[in-house]
Amino acid sequence: MGDLRTVTRALKGGGSKGRSWKWREMLRFPHISQCEDLAMSIERDYYSLCVKQPIGKKLFQLFCRSRPDLQNYISLHDALDAFETKCDEERRDFGVSIIQRFLMSQSNQCVPVVLPHEQSCIQSLEFDPCGDVFHDCREDLHEYLSGEPFLQYQDSMFFDRFLQWKMVERQPITKHAFRQYRLLGKGGFGEVWACQVRATGMMYACKKLEKTHVKKRRGESMALNEKQILEGLDSRFVVNLAYAYETKHALCMVLTMMNGGDLRFHIYNIGVPGLEKDRVRFNAAEVCCGLIHLHQESIVYRISTYPCFRAKVRDRR
């Protein structure tokens, strides 16, 4: 239900402007005794609870940092995540620092489960620092953490807090939980509006699919698929679904607010009409990263190329 840090700020009384104090009650954690049914029914899968879900991932990391015997493991996990976002020029040096800190037996931060991969990682880093250098390390790290550490996590106060978060997430959401602001855009099935969560003050984009249009164009399965796909994704390159609800006339999905305008706006309204080659390459790379993530989750996305989105490329050579 939204971002962990955002909701935490709201619970503490700080954060974004525009918050309605009377809505703070909806963010109050239930007593742990109220989570017993959820604890019995929830799927105890490591990847689902500690990798794919942002709140679960954060709480599992906090648990590992509270355990001296797991601190090096979670530090390696953080370093591998940081490596993925380094620019090409920095990846080699940062990769070397990871190997020296965690993959060498003489280091006081060495992680035993990844020591066998030292030489292969050195070779991969030398050959192609932009590749998936530490793939085997990440797999072995998760395999270890999914064992005894995951079992111990389920008996900790951090897992109790996770259950309380899930109970908060399960509260029914209606249109009254949001303030609606300006129109952002229109589509074939409805409109997209800027909205604000009353409880936290956070801004989102509310995509409203008009039920009459959806039914007329037989788009029920498409709308359901979109919701199910977005609620199961956590990607830097795909908008995240924060809330979903319905009104008498519309199906509503509350998504990450992406400021800055759409592609048409950038082509025709910023400087000379068209896009520079470097920007086209960068935007295309971001789209490819999003598609790769979808494919990793066994999701196939069909791209339709509409004439209005065929970008003019401006060559400034």
Secondary structure, DSSP 8 states (H G I E B T S, - for coil): ---HHHHHHHHHT-S-TT--GGGGGGG----GGGGHHHHHHS---HHIIIIISHHHHHHHHHHHHTSGGGHHHHHHHHHHHHHHTS-HHHHHHHHHHHHHHHS-TTSTT--GGGGGGHHHHHHHHHH-TTS-TTHHHHHHHHHHHTTHHHHHHTTSHHHHHHHHHHHHHTS---GGGEEEEEEEEE-SSEEEEEEEETTT--EEEEEEEEHHHHHHTT-HHHHHHHHHHHHT---TTS--EEEEEE-SSEEEEEEE--TT--HHHHHHHSSSSSEEHHHHHHHHHHHHHHHHHHHHTT--------GGG---EE---
